[in-house]
C-alpha cells in the first residue's frame, strides 16, 4: 500500500510501473479509495479468490471512511494498462477482466 499524508500520493498512479518493481507475472490489483492511499495487491494464482474478496471489503471500508474518498473501484494492472474489475457485493458478483482470466489459464 502506498500511503502518505500528502494528498498528491494518488498522482503516483501514473508512474506505477516505475515505482512498483515487484509486480507478479499475473499483475496486481490496484485501488484508490481515498486521497491518501493507493492499494496494490500482487496477484497470486493460488490465493486469488480469497485476496479479491478481502480487497473488496478493505477498499469499501476505506472509501466510506475517507477522508477525501475517490472511488471504491478495483482495477487489474498488467504492468502497462489498467482494467476494471467489476464487482457487486450485494449480489456476490465478481468479474475479472477477460485478459486476466486468459493469463490465469
N, C-alpha and C positions, 0 to 999 in steps of 0.2 A: 504494500500500500504506500503510495506517495501521499504524504500528509505534511501540511505546513500552515502556519497562521497567516501566511501571505496569500491574499485572495487570488494571486496570479498563478498559483500552483497548477490550476486546471489547464492553463495555456500550454503546459509542458506536454499535453496530449499530442500536440503537433510534431514533437520530436521524440515520440515514444520509442521508435525503432533505434534511436541513438542512445537514449537514456536507459533502456531496459534491455540489457545484453543477454539475459538468461532465459530467453524465450524457448519454450519446449518445441519439439518437432510438430506438435499439433497447434501451436499458438497459445493464446491466453484469452481469458475472459476479462473485459475491461468495463468499468462503470465509473460514472462521475456523479455521485449522489448529491454532493454539495460543493460549495466553492472552496473548501479546504482539503478535499480528498479526491484522489484517483485510486480506485481499487483495481489491482492486477492479480489475476489468479492463473498461473500456468495450468494448462490442460494436461491432466494425467488420464490416459485412457481407462485405467482400472478404477479410478475413483470419480470419474466424470459425473455420474448421476447424483451422487451424494454432494459433490462440490457445487454443482449448479443450483441445487435446492438450497444449500446453505447460503450461497452467494445471493440468491434472490431475496432470502429473508434479511440478510445483512444490508443489502442495498435499500430495500424498502424501509427498514428501520432508520438508517442514516438519512435517507431522503426526507422522511417525515420529521426527524429531529432537527434537521437544519444545522446551523443557520445557513441561509443562502442556498436553499435547495435548488438543484439544477434539473436532474432527471432520475427516474427510477429504472431507466432502460439499461440493458446489459448488451454488450457487443462482443463479438469474437474478433480478435486482432490476429491476422496471419503473418504479421511482420511487415506488411505493406498497406493493407486496407482494413477497414472496419466493416463488419457485417452485423446487422441487428439480430439478436436472439429474441424471438417472440415468446412471450410468456404471459399467462393469465393465471394468477394464483388462486382466484376464486373458482376457476374451472379446473384447476390442476393441470394446465396445459403448458407444455414447453416445446418449442420447435426450433431446433438448431438450424443454422444456415446450411443449405444443400452442399456447399463446398466443404464444410467441416465434416458433415456426415460422410461424404465420399473419402475424405482424408482418413477418417477413423476406421474405414473398412479394411 
